[in-house]
C-alpha cells in the first residue's frame, strides 16, 4: 500500500481540525444559536446547513457532528479500500458496532423513543444505518437479539448465549459484558499478526480493555459487589490489568486503596486526582480521566511512523476528540453552563 499518498491526504484532513482560535470563537459565544452560527464558519458548514433544514436547537449540532464524523470515516475507508490497511481500520471501527448495539439495547431496556436512540448512533462499523434502523424498530431487547441472530450477525452469538440470564435478572450488564468479551477477543484474534499495523491496533485494543476493567473495578468497590459476581466482569486481553491484578484491586475496601495500588502501571495518574475526588469516590471523574488517557494514547500515534497506519489512526482519534468537544460546547451553551464548568468538561489532548 502507498502510505505516502494516503497519509499525505490524511495530514491534509488533520490540518483542517479546529485550532485554538476556532475553539476560542466558539467558547465566547453566549448561547446555542450563536454557536451554530460560528460552526457555519468551520469545515462543519455543509452538515450544519443540511441539519438546519431538518432540525432545530441542539439537534442541529448533534445531527451535523454525527454526519460529519460518519463522512470522515467513510472518506478514510475509501482511501484504503482493498488494501491490507482496510482490514485493520475495520477492526478499529468495529468498536462502533458494539457501541451502537449497546445503545439500542439500553434504549429498548428502558423503552426510549426510537428517535432518541437514533440520535446516539454512529453507523461507522459493519452495521449500516439501514440495519440499525431495523434493529431500532424491534419492540424489546429479545427481539433485537433475535433479529441479529436471524441475519447471522456475529454479535448475536454472545447475546443469544446471555439473553436467558438477562431475562432472569433484568440486568443489562449481563448482555453488555458478553458482547464486550466477544468483541475484544475477536478483535485481538484478527489483529494477532506480526505486522506493524497489527501491533498498532492490538495495543490500542489492549489499552481499551484495561480502561474498561478499571472502570469495572471502581464500580465493584462502590457498589460492594460480591467477589464471585465481580470476577464475571473481568475482560481478558488487557495490557496491564490481568486477572490476578483485577481481582486484587476489586477486593479492596475503598477506591482510594485501589487507585494507589495502580502504582507501576500507566494508570497510576488516577491517584493524583484531587483528594476530595478520591475520598468521595466520584466514579464519573475517574471515568473521564480514563477516557482522556485512551484518547491521548490514540492521538499521539499521528506523530508516529509516517509510512504506517499510525497517521490514520492518530487522526481518527483527534477527529473523534474534536467532535466530543464540540458536542460538549453546544450542550453546555444550550443548558447555560458557566464558562468555568464548561472548560472542565472539555477533553484536552
C-alpha positions, 0 to 999 in steps of 0.5 A: 500500500502507498502510505505516502499518498494516503497519509499525505491526504490524511495530514491534509484532513488533520490540518483542517481540525479546529485550532485554538482560535476556532475553539476560542470563537466558539467558547465566547459565544453566549448561547446555542444559536450563536454557536451554530452560527460560528460552526457555519464558519468551520469545515462543519458548514455543509452538515450544519446547513443540511441539519438546519433544514431538518432540525432545530436547537441542539439537534442541529449540532448533534445531527451535523457532528454525527454526519460529519464524523460518519463522512470522515470515516467513510472518506478514510475507508475509501482511501484504503479500500482493498488494501491490507490497511482496510482490514485493520481500520475495520477492526478499529471501527468495529468498536462502533458496532458494539457501541451502537448495539449497546445503545439500542439495547439500553434504549429498548431496556428502558423503552426510549423513543426510537428517535432518541436512540437514533440520535446516539448512533454512529453507523461507522462499523459493519452495521449500516444505518439501514440495519440499525434502523431495523434493529431500532424498530424491534419492540424489546431487547429479545427481539433485537437479539433475535433479529441479529441472530436471524441475519447471522450477525456475529454479535448475536452469538454472545447475546443469544448465549446471555439473553436467558440470564438477562431475562432472569435478572433484568440486568443489562450488564449481563448482555453488555459484558458478553458482547464486550468479551466477544468483541475484544477477543475477536478483535485481538484474534484478527489483529494477532499478526506480526505486522506493524499495523497489527501491533498498532491496533492490538495495543490500542485494543489492549489499552481499551480493555484495561480502561474498561476493567478499571472502570469495572473495578471502581464500580465493584468497590462502590457498589460492594459487589460480591467477589464471585459476581465481580470476577464475571466482569473481568475482560481478558486481553488487557495490557496491564490489568490481568486477572490476578491484578483485577481481582486484587484491586476489586477486593479492596475496601475503598477506591482510594486503596485501589487507585494507589495500588495502580502504582507501576502501571500507566494508570497510576495518574488516577491517584493524583486526582484531587483528594476530595475526588478520591475520598468521595469516590466520584466514579464519573471523574475517574471515568473521564480521566480514563477516557482522556488517557485512551484518547491521548494514547490514540492521538499521539500515534499521528506523530508516529511512523509516517509510512504506517497506519499510525497517521490514520489512526492518530487522526481518527482519534483527534477527529473523534476528540474534536467532535466530543468537544464540540458536542460538549460546547453546544450542550453546555451553551444550550443548558447555560453552563458557566464558562468555568464548568464548561472548560472542565468538561472539555477533553484536552489532548 
